Amino acid sequence: MLLRRKLSLRTIRWSQADLHHTQQIIKANTQIIQAVTKPNSEAAEVLVDQSNLNLKTASTMRGMTPLSWAAKSGHEEVVKALLERKGINPDKADVCGQTPLWLAASNGHEGVLKILLERNDVNPDATDDLGQTPLSRAAESGHEGAVRIFLDRGDVRGDVNPDTTDIYDQTPLSWAAQYGREGVMRILLERNDVNPSTASEHGETPLTYACIYGHERMVRELLERNDVDPNTVNDCGQTPLNGAAQCGHERVVGILLERGDVNPDSGDDDGETPLSWAAKNGHEGVVKALVDREDVNPDKPNRHGQTPLYFAAQNGHEGVVRILLGRGVNPDTPDRYHSSPISRATQNGHDGIAKLLRGCADFTSRYAASPQLTDLISPEPSELSGPLPKRPASFDGQ
């Protein structure tokens, strides 16, 4: 304990002794960074011309040099001036592995990209710490012009891979599909060296991402291709329809259901169908679209014996409960652990649902399908609403 205190005091004395010097370095670097990030700033050009400033080593805590900041800010004149200075490394990466070229691509600064790509000492396909290339980042960000610049460069010199994968096994196309970058997707799909069905580390293809995030036009365009499988499954056995149903994208679900080659009742590795996922998350419009089909079993259990009604009751989705009861499902089917929709609704405090289920519990499925009961418990579904999900690695929601 005493030794630890001595070490702490020694550290404090050292920090105080060097504090002034450290502050001066930070102040000088901050002055440089602020100058090179102001477009059309005469002060920036004057600053670059001053030979006494150490532009080679100046950086922020993240390790971004003045060139990185100028490239990120799209300040072409400063980028040119910096590249004329001796000792400037045009390909120096920061602590995240991001080079000036990567940062310019991320922000769509085409003029800066052209300046940097004219040089032979800049790697156009250098990856950051997540394995993402400048092209991949430009695709993710939706910068169509930047994407074309990299593709043209690759066609001429062969040093840009349009189908490279990062540490998540995502390609530029899959990033474009995830973020709804339609123009970028079309540019990439024009090429023969881009695989439209490359799967990520969890098995999601570009089609899967487009379905999960509800990008309707992208889904339609991908499905028009003969080399895109609408029934591809991820590592959890979930299809694009599973993803769209889980996330409540009613129109995407409709697009998929229009096809004759999509199984609307397929279970994932846990036996949960698109209807189960939609019921679990309370997506009434999707539930209605699925139960209206003759090839969907509204009472199909997963491998634990839990039905769509079980999940809807457990999570308090009364509208979904009414839709399912109107289709004649058993209101009191127990799972493998002897828990039923009624017990789960009661345990979770959904008293209205529990009461509704108890009122139906004495009816057999024969009576539950009668027009009178259907009219009583099956109102029109509400409009779908809610925020889009954030960049999941896979859609195995709770």
C-alpha positions as CSV (number, residue, x, y, z in Angstrom):
1,M,0.0,0.0,0.0
2,L,2.9,2.4,0.9
3,L,4.7,1.5,-2.3
4,R,1.6,2.2,-4.4
5,R,1.3,5.7,-2.7
6,K,4.9,6.5,-3.5
7,L,4.5,5.6,-7.1
8,S,1.3,7.7,-7.3
9,L,3.2,10.8,-5.8
10,R,6.0,10.3,-8.2
11,T,3.6,10.2,-11.1
12,I,2.0,13.4,-9.9
13,R,5.4,15.2,-9.7
14,W,6.3,14.0,-13.2
15,S,3.1,15.2,-14.6
16,Q,3.4,18.6,-13.0
17,A,6.9,19.0,-14.3
18,D,6.0,18.2,-17.9
19,L,2.5,19.8,-17.9
20,H,3.6,23.1,-19.3
21,H,5.6,21.5,-22.2
22,T,2.6,19.2,-23.0
23,Q,0.2,22.1,-23.0
24,Q,2.4,24.0,-25.5
25,I,2.5,21.0,-27.8
26,I,-1.2,20.6,-27.7
27,K,-1.7,24.4,-28.3
28,A,0.6,24.4,-31.3
29,N,-1.0,21.3,-32.8
30,T,-4.5,22.6,-32.2
31,Q,-3.6,25.8,-34.0
32,I,-2.4,23.8,-37.0
33,I,-5.4,21.5,-37.0
34,Q,-7.9,24.4,-36.7
35,A,-6.2,26.2,-39.6
36,V,-6.1,23.3,-42.1
37,T,-9.7,22.4,-41.5
38,K,-11.1,25.8,-42.6
39,P,-11.8,25.7,-46.3
40,N,-10.7,28.7,-48.3
41,S,-8.8,30.0,-45.3
42,E,-5.8,32.2,-46.1
43,A,-4.5,31.5,-42.6
44,A,-4.3,27.9,-43.4
45,E,-2.1,28.5,-46.5
46,V,0.1,30.9,-44.6
47,L,0.4,28.3,-41.8
48,V,1.4,25.6,-44.2
49,D,4.1,27.9,-45.7
50,Q,5.7,28.5,-42.3
51,S,8.8,26.4,-42.3
52,N,9.2,26.4,-38.5
53,L,6.0,24.5,-37.9
54,N,6.4,20.7,-37.5
55,L,3.7,19.5,-39.8
56,K,5.3,16.1,-40.0
57,T,4.6,15.1,-36.4
58,A,1.7,17.4,-35.4
59,S,-1.3,15.3,-34.6
60,T,-4.3,15.0,-32.2
61,M,-4.8,12.4,-29.6
62,R,-6.3,10.2,-32.3
63,G,-3.1,10.5,-34.3
64,M,-4.6,12.5,-37.1
65,T,-2.1,14.7,-38.9
66,P,-2.8,18.0,-40.5
67,L,-3.0,16.2,-43.9
68,S,-5.6,13.8,-42.4
69,W,-7.6,16.8,-41.2
70,A,-7.3,18.7,-44.4
71,A,-8.4,15.6,-46.4
72,K,-11.3,14.9,-44.1
73,S,-12.4,18.5,-44.4
74,G,-12.1,18.6,-48.2
75,H,-9.5,21.4,-48.2
76,E,-7.9,20.7,-51.6
77,E,-5.5,23.6,-51.6
78,V,-4.1,22.8,-48.2
79,V,-3.8,19.1,-49.2
80,K,-1.7,20.1,-52.2
81,A,0.4,22.5,-50.1
82,L,1.1,19.9,-47.5
83,L,2.0,17.2,-50.0
84,E,4.7,19.6,-51.4
85,R,6.4,19.7,-48.0
86,K,9.3,17.3,-47.4
87,G,8.8,14.6,-44.8
88,I,5.0,14.5,-45.1
89,N,3.7,10.9,-45.3
90,P,0.6,11.0,-47.5
91,D,-0.4,7.5,-46.4
92,K,0.0,7.8,-42.7
93,A,-2.8,6.2,-40.7
94,D,-4.3,7.4,-37.4
95,V,-4.8,5.1,-34.4
96,C,-7.9,3.7,-36.1
97,G,-6.0,2.8,-39.2
98,Q,-7.6,5.5,-41.3
99,T,-5.4,7.2,-43.9
100,P,-6.0,10.7,-45.4
101,L,-7.4,8.9,-48.5
102,W,-9.8,6.8,-46.3
103,L,-11.0,10.0,-44.5
104,A,-11.6,11.8,-47.8
105,A,-13.5,8.8,-49.2
106,S,-15.7,8.7,-46.0
107,N,-16.7,12.3,-46.5
108,G,-17.1,12.2,-50.3
109,H,-14.4,14.7,-51.2
110,E,-13.7,13.8,-54.8
111,G,-11.2,16.5,-55.5
112,V,-9.0,15.4,-52.6
113,L,-9.3,11.7,-53.7
114,K,-8.0,12.6,-57.2
115,I,-5.1,14.6,-55.7
116,L,-4.1,11.7,-53.4
117,L,-4.6,9.0,-56.1
118,E,-2.3,10.7,-58.5
119,R,0.6,9.7,-56.2
120,N,2.4,6.4,-56.3
121,D,2.9,6.4,-52.5
122,V,-0.7,6.2,-51.6
123,N,-2.4,2.8,-51.2
124,P,-5.9,3.0,-52.7
125,D,-7.0,-0.2,-51.0
126,A,-5.6,0.3,-47.5
127,T,-7.9,-0.9,-44.8
128,D,-8.6,0.6,-41.4
129,D,-8.6,-1.4,-38.2
130,L,-12.0,-2.9,-39.1
131,G,-10.7,-4.1,-42.5
132,Q,-12.7,-1.5,-44.4
133,T,-11.2,0.0,-47.5
134,P,-11.8,3.6,-48.7
135,L,-14.1,2.2,-51.4
136,S,-16.1,0.3,-48.9
137,R,-16.4,3.3,-46.7
138,A,-17.5,5.5,-49.6
139,A,-20.1,2.9,-50.5
140,E,-21.4,2.8,-46.9
141,S,-21.6,6.6,-46.9
142,G,-23.4,6.7,-50.2
143,H,-20.8,8.8,-52.1
144,E,-21.5,7.6,-55.7
145,G,-18.8,9.9,-57.3
146,A,-16.2,8.6,-54.9
147,V,-17.2,5.0,-55.6
148,R,-16.8,5.5,-59.3
149,I,-13.4,7.1,-58.8
150,F,-12.1,4.0,-57.0
151,L,-13.7,1.6,-59.4
152,D,-12.1,3.5,-62.4
153,R,-8.8,3.4,-60.7
154,G,-9.1,-0.3,-60.1
155,D,-10.0,-0.9,-63.7
156,V,-6.9,0.9,-64.9
157,R,-4.3,-0.3,-62.4
158,G,-5.9,-3.3,-60.8
159,D,-5.2,-2.1,-57.3
160,V,-8.7,-1.7,-56.0
161,N,-10.9,-4.7,-55.1
162,P,-14.6,-3.9,-55.6
163,D,-15.7,-7.0,-53.7
164,T,-13.2,-7.0,-50.7
165,T,-14.5,-8.0,-47.3
166,D,-13.8,-6.5,-43.9
167,I,-13.5,-8.2,-40.5
168,Y,-17.3,-8.6,-40.5
169,D,-17.1,-10.2,-44.0
170,Q,-19.1,-7.3,-45.4
171,T,-18.5,-6.1,-48.9
172,P,-19.0,-2.6,-50.3
173,L,-22.3,-3.9,-51.7
174,S,-23.5,-5.2,-48.4
175,W,-22.8,-1.9,-46.7
176,A,-24.6,-0.1,-49.4
177,A,-27.6,-2.4,-49.0
178,Q,-27.6,-2.0,-45.2
179,Y,-27.7,1.8,-45.4
180,G,-30.0,2.1,-48.3
181,R,-27.5,3.5,-50.8
182,E,-29.5,2.7,-54.0
183,G,-27.2,4.6,-56.4
184,V,-24.1,2.9,-55.1
185,M,-25.8,-0.5,-55.2
186,R,-26.6,0.0,-58.9
187,I,-23.1,1.1,-59.7
188,L,-21.7,-2.0,-58.0
189,L,-24.2,-4.4,-59.6
190,E,-23.3,-3.2,-63.1
191,R,-20.0,-5.1,-62.6
192,N,-19.2,-8.7,-63.2
193,D,-16.6,-8.8,-60.4
194,V,-19.1,-8.1,-57.6
195,N,-20.9,-11.0,-56.0
196,P,-24.5,-9.9,-55.1
197,S,-24.9,-12.7,-52.6
198,T,-21.7,-12.6,-50.5
199,A,-22.6,-13.4,-46.9
200,S,-21.3,-11.6,-43.8
201,E,-19.8,-13.3,-40.8
202,H,-23.3,-14.1,-39.5
203,G,-24.6,-15.1,-42.9
204,E,-26.5,-12.0,-44.0
205,T,-26.4,-11.2,-47.7
206,P,-27.1,-7.8,-49.3
207,L,-30.7,-8.9,-49.8
208,T,-31.0,-9.8,-46.1
209,Y,-29.7,-6.4,-45.0
210,A,-32.1,-4.6,-47.4
211,C,-35.0,-6.6,-45.9
212,I,-33.9,-6.0,-42.3
213,Y,-33.7,-2.3,-42.8
214,G,-36.8,-2.0,-45.0
215,H,-35.3,-0.7,-48.2
216,E,-38.1,-1.6,-50.6
217,R,-36.7,-0.6,-53.9
218,M,-33.4,-2.3,-53.2
219,V,-35.2,-5.5,-52.3
220,R,-37.1,-5.4,-55.6
221,E,-34.0,-4.8,-57.6
222,L,-32.0,-7.6,-55.9
223,L,-34.9,-10.0,-56.3
224,E,-35.0,-9.3,-60.1
225,R,-31.5,-10.9,-60.4
226,N,-31.1,-14.7,-61.1
227,D,-28.1,-14.9,-58.9
228,V,-29.8,-13.7,-55.7
229,D,-31.5,-16.4,-53.5
230,P,-34.6,-15.1,-51.8
231,N,-34.5,-18.0,-49.3
232,T,-30.9,-17.7,-48.2
233,V,-30.5,-18.2,-44.4
234,N,-28.1,-16.7,-41.9
235,D,-26.3,-18.5,-39.1
236,C,-29.5,-18.8,-37.1
237,G,-31.5,-20.2,-40.0
238,Q,-33.4,-17.0,-40.6
239,T,-34.4,-16.0,-44.1
240,P,-34.8,-12.4,-45.5
241,L,-38.6,-12.8,-44.8
242,N,-37.8,-13.6,-41.1
243,G,-35.8,-10.4,-40.9
244,A,-38.4,-8.2,-42.6
245,A,-41.2,-9.7,-40.4
246,Q,-39.2,-9.3,-37.2
247,C,-38.5,-5.6,-38.0
248,G,-42.0,-4.8,-39.0
249,H,-41.4,-3.9,-42.6
250,E,-44.9,-4.6,-44.0
251,R,-44.2,-3.6,-47.6
252,V,-41.0,-5.6,-47.8
253,V,-42.9,-8.6,-46.4
254,G,-45.5,-8.0,-49.1
255,I,-42.8,-7.9,-51.8
256,L,-41.4,-11.3,-50.6
257,L,-44.8,-12.9,-50.3
258,E,-45.6,-11.9,-53.9
259,R,-43.1,-14.5,-55.0
260,G,-44.0,-18.1,-55.4
261,D,-40.5,-19.3,-54.3
262,V,-40.5,-17.9,-50.8
263,N,-41.7,-20.1,-48.0
264,P,-43.9,-17.9,-45.7
265,D,-43.9,-20.4,-42.9
266,S,-40.3,-21.5,-42.7
267,G,-38.9,-21.9,-39.2
268,D,-35.4,-20.8,-38.2
269,D,-33.0,-22.9,-36.1
270,D,-35.2,-22.3,-33.1
271,G,-38.4,-23.2,-35.0
272,E,-39.7,-19.6,-35.1
273,T,-41.5,-18.5,-38.2
274,P,-41.9,-15.1,-39.7
275,L,-45.3,-15.0,-38.0
276,S,-43.7,-15.8,-34.6
277,W,-41.2,-12.9,-35.0
278,A,-43.9,-10.5,-36.1
279,A,-46.2,-11.5,-33.2
280,K,-43.4,-11.3,-30.7
281,N,-42.6,-7.7,-31.7
282,G,-46.2,-6.5,-32.1
283,H,-46.2,-5.8,-35.8
284,E,-49.9,-6.1,-36.5
285,G,-49.8,-5.3,-40.2
286,V,-47.2,-8.1,-40.8
287,V,-49.2,-10.5,-38.7
288,K,-52.3,-9.8,-40.6
289,A,-50.6,-10.2,-44.0
290,L,-49.2,-13.6,-42.9
291,V,-52.3,-15.1,-41.2
292,D,-54.4,-14.2,-44.3
293,R,-52.4,-16.8,-46.2
294,E,-53.5,-20.4,-46.4
295,D,-49.9,-21.7,-46.3
296,V,-49.2,-20.1,-42.9
297,N,-50.1,-22.0,-39.7
298,P,-51.1,-19.4,-37.2
299,D,-50.6,-21.8,-34.3
300,K,-47.3,-23.2,-35.2
301,P,-45.0,-23.7,-32.2
302,N,-41.2,-23.3,-32.0
303,R,-39.0,-26.1,-30.7
304,H,-39.9,-25.0,-27.1
305,G,-43.6,-25.3,-27.9
306,Q,-44.2,-21.6,-27.9
307,T,-46.7,-20.3,-30.4
308,P,-47.1,-16.8,-32.0
309,L,-50.0,-16.2,-29.5
310,Y,-47.7,-17.1,-26.6
311,F,-45.2,-14.4,-27.7
312,A,-47.9,-11.8,-28.3
313,A,-49.5,-12.4,-24.9
314,Q,-46.2,-12.5,-23.1
315,N,-45.2,-9.1,-24.6
316,G,-48.5,-7.4,-24.2
317,H,-49.5,-7.0,-27.9
318,E,-53.2,-7.0,-27.6
319,G,-53.9,-6.2,-31.2
320,V,-51.9,-9.2,-32.3
321,V,-53.6,-11.4,-29.7
322,R,-57.0,-10.4,-31.2
323,I,-55.9,-11.1,-34.8
324,L,-54.6,-14.6,-33.8
325,L,-57.6,-15.5,-31.8
326,G,-59.8,-14.5,-34.7
327,R,-57.9,-17.1,-36.8
328,G,-59.0,-19.8,-34.3
329,V,-55.7,-20.4,-32.5
330,N,-55.7,-22.2,-29.1
331,P,-55.7,-19.6,-26.4
332,D,-54.2,-21.8,-23.8
333,T,-51.6,-24.0,-25.4
334,P,-48.8,-24.7,-22.9
335,D,-45.1,-24.8,-23.9
336,R,-42.6,-27.5,-22.9
337,Y,-42.2,-25.8,-19.6
338,H,-45.9,-25.8,-18.8
339,S,-46.3,-22.1,-19.3
340,S,-49.2,-20.9,-21.4
341,P,-50.2,-17.6,-23.1
342,I,-52.6,-16.9,-20.2
343,S,-50.0,-17.5,-17.5
344,R,-47.3,-15.4,-19.3
345,A,-49.8,-12.5,-19.8
346,T,-50.7,-12.7,-16.1
347,Q,-47.1,-12.9,-14.9
348,N,-46.1,-9.9,-17.0
349,G,-49.1,-7.8,-15.8
350,H,-51.0,-7.7,-19.1
351,D,-54.4,-8.1,-17.3
352,G,-56.5,-7.1,-20.3
353,I,-54.9,-9.8,-22.5
354,A,-55.2,-12.4,-19.7
355,K,-58.9,-11.6,-19.3
356,L,-59.4,-11.9,-23.0
357,L,-57.7,-15.2,-23.2
358,R,-59.6,-16.7,-20.2
359,G,-62.8,-15.7,-21.9
360,C,-61.8,-17.7,-25.0
361,A,-60.2,-20.6,-23.1
362,D,-63.5,-22.7,-23.0
363,F,-64.0,-22.5,-26.7
364,T,-62.5,-25.2,-28.9
365,S,-60.8,-24.1,-32.2
366,R,-64.1,-25.2,-33.9
367,Y,-66.0,-22.4,-32.1
368,A,-63.1,-19.9,-32.2
369,A,-63.3,-19.9,-36.0
370,S,-67.0,-18.9,-36.0
371,P,-67.9,-15.6,-37.5
372,Q,-69.3,-14.3,-34.3
373,L,-66.1,-14.7,-32.3
374,T,-64.0,-13.5,-35.2
375,D,-66.0,-10.2,-35.3
376,L,-65.6,-9.9,-31.6
377,I,-61.9,-10.2,-31.2
378,S,-60.4,-9.3,-34.6
379,P,-60.3,-5.6,-35.3
380,E,-58.6,-4.0,-38.2
381,P,-54.8,-3.9,-37.7
382,S,-53.2,-0.6,-36.8
383,E,-50.7,1.2,-38.9
384,L,-47.1,0.1,-38.4
385,S,-44.8,2.6,-36.8
386,G,-41.4,2.8,-35.0
387,P,-37.7,3.5,-35.5
388,L,-35.4,1.5,-37.7
389,P,-33.0,-0.8,-36.0
390,K,-29.3,0.1,-35.6
391,R,-26.6,-1.8,-37.7
392,P,-27.1,-5.3,-36.0
393,A,-24.6,-8.0,-36.7
394,S,-27.5,-10.4,-37.0
395,F,-31.2,-10.2,-36.4
396,D,-31.6,-12.8,-33.5
397,G,-33.5,-10.4,-31.3
398,Q,-34.9,-11.3,-27.9
